[in-house]
Amino acid sequence: MKPPRKPDPEPLQTNDSATILVGIGLWVAALLALLVIRPAQSWWIWTCVAGIGLGCFGLTYVYRRNQRQK
């Protein structure tokens, strides 16, 4: 016989915007470093650009989600 299940914990309140902004900042730093180094493979630069773009998309998604929840 199984013991009774404990109730689920409450979800943690996090600052998603700050997390995404830190990620975007890291992608920008990587992009600047790559622009100084000038690697032979240009796909590294485009990876950073994609990371920045997806971070901006995530930031707008989180902002709209928070506006709907108010």
C-alpha positions in Angstrom: 0.0 0.0 0.0 1.3 3.4 -1.0 1.7 6.2 1.6 -0.5 9.3 1.0 0.9 11.8 -1.5 2.2 15.1 -0.2 0.7 18.2 -1.7 2.6 19.9 -4.5 4.7 22.9 -3.4 3.7 26.4 -4.4 5.5 27.7 -7.6 8.5 29.9 -6.9 8.2 33.6 -7.8 11.1 34.4 -10.2 12.2 37.5 -12.1 12.1 36.0 -15.6 12.9 39.4 -17.3 16.2 39.7 -15.3 17.2 36.2 -16.3 16.6 36.8 -20.0 18.4 40.2 -19.8 21.5 38.5 -18.4 21.4 35.9 -21.2 21.1 38.6 -23.8 24.0 40.5 -22.2 26.1 37.3 -22.4 25.3 36.9 -26.1 26.2 40.5 -26.7 29.5 40.1 -24.9 30.2 37.0 -27.0 29.3 38.8 -30.2 31.6 41.7 -29.4 34.5 39.3 -28.5 34.0 37.5 -31.8 33.9 40.7 -33.8 37.3 41.6 -32.3 38.8 38.1 -32.9 37.3 37.8 -36.4 37.0 33.9 -36.5 37.3 32.0 -39.8 33.8 30.6 -39.4 31.1 33.2 -39.6 28.4 30.9 -38.2 29.7 31.7 -34.7 28.7 35.3 -35.2 25.3 34.3 -36.5 24.8 32.1 -33.5 25.3 35.1 -31.2 22.9 37.1 -33.4 20.3 34.4 -33.1 20.8 34.2 -29.4 20.2 37.9 -29.0 17.1 37.7 -31.3 15.6 34.8 -29.4 16.3 36.6 -26.1 14.4 39.6 -27.3 11.5 37.4 -28.4 11.5 35.8 -25.0 11.6 39.2 -23.3 8.5 40.3 -25.2 6.8 37.0 -24.5 7.4 37.3 -20.7 6.2 41.0 -20.8 3.0 40.1 -22.5 2.4 37.1 -20.3 2.8 39.3 -17.2 0.4 41.9 -18.6 -2.3 39.2 -19.1 -1.9 37.9 -15.6 -2.5 41.3 -14.0 
